[in-house]
Amino acid sequence: MRPLPIFVTLLLLAACSQESERTYTVDEFVTDEALLSRTISGCRDNPGELRNTINCQNAEAADGKLRLQNMRKALGG
């Protein structure tokens, strides 16, 4: 009988937790530059809370990747 109260408690905690934000990959950010711009802007506006989130890290990686691609194009590569 003990597992039932534990299960109910876990179920209630899961229902009350905040809905998590969708996680985007680096490639998704590279293909959608508007999303990348919004995400980087939000991350830079609130670095204390958002700097270590997966979306901010992926957005920064995508930004770096796009910068390198643009430099290669500019140099004729």
C-alpha positions as CSV (number, residue, x, y, z in Angstrom):
1,M,0.0,0.0,0.0
2,R,3.0,2.4,0.4
3,P,3.8,2.8,-3.3
4,L,0.3,4.4,-3.9
5,P,0.9,7.5,-1.7
6,I,4.4,7.9,-3.2
7,F,3.0,7.6,-6.7
8,V,0.3,10.1,-6.0
9,T,2.7,12.6,-4.5
10,L,5.1,12.3,-7.5
11,L,2.1,12.8,-9.9
12,L,1.0,15.9,-8.1
13,L,4.6,17.3,-8.1
14,A,4.9,16.7,-11.8
15,A,1.6,18.4,-12.5
16,C,2.6,21.4,-10.4
17,S,6.0,21.9,-11.9
18,Q,6.6,24.6,-14.5
19,E,6.3,23.7,-18.1
20,S,9.7,23.4,-19.6
21,E,10.7,25.4,-22.6
22,R,11.3,23.5,-25.8
23,T,15.0,22.8,-26.4
24,Y,16.4,23.7,-29.8
25,T,19.5,22.2,-31.4
26,V,22.4,24.1,-32.8
27,D,21.2,23.2,-36.4
28,E,17.7,24.4,-35.7
29,F,19.2,27.8,-34.6
30,V,21.4,27.9,-37.7
31,T,18.4,27.4,-40.0
32,D,16.1,29.8,-38.2
33,E,18.0,33.1,-37.8
34,A,15.0,34.9,-36.3
35,L,14.7,32.3,-33.6
36,L,18.5,32.6,-33.0
37,S,18.3,36.3,-32.7
38,R,15.4,36.3,-30.3
39,T,17.1,33.6,-28.1
40,I,20.5,35.3,-28.0
41,S,18.8,38.6,-27.2
42,G,16.9,37.1,-24.3
43,C,20.0,35.3,-23.0
44,R,22.0,38.5,-23.1
45,D,19.2,40.5,-21.5
46,N,19.1,38.1,-18.5
47,P,22.4,36.3,-18.2
48,G,22.0,35.5,-14.5
49,E,19.1,33.2,-15.0
50,L,19.5,32.1,-18.6
51,R,23.3,31.9,-19.4
52,N,23.6,28.2,-18.4
53,T,20.4,27.0,-20.1
54,I,20.7,24.6,-22.9
55,N,19.0,26.9,-25.4
56,C,21.4,29.8,-24.6
57,Q,24.4,27.5,-25.0
58,N,23.1,26.1,-28.3
59,A,22.2,29.6,-29.5
60,E,25.8,30.8,-28.8
61,A,27.2,27.8,-30.5
62,A,25.0,28.4,-33.6
63,D,26.0,32.1,-33.6
64,G,29.6,31.1,-33.6
65,K,29.1,28.6,-36.4
66,L,27.2,31.2,-38.5
67,R,30.0,33.7,-38.0
68,L,32.6,31.2,-39.1
69,Q,30.6,30.4,-42.2
70,N,30.2,34.1,-43.1
71,M,33.9,34.7,-42.6
72,R,34.7,31.7,-45.0
73,K,32.3,33.2,-47.6
74,A,33.9,36.6,-47.2
75,L,37.4,35.2,-47.7
76,G,36.3,33.3,-50.8
77,G,36.2,29.8,-49.2
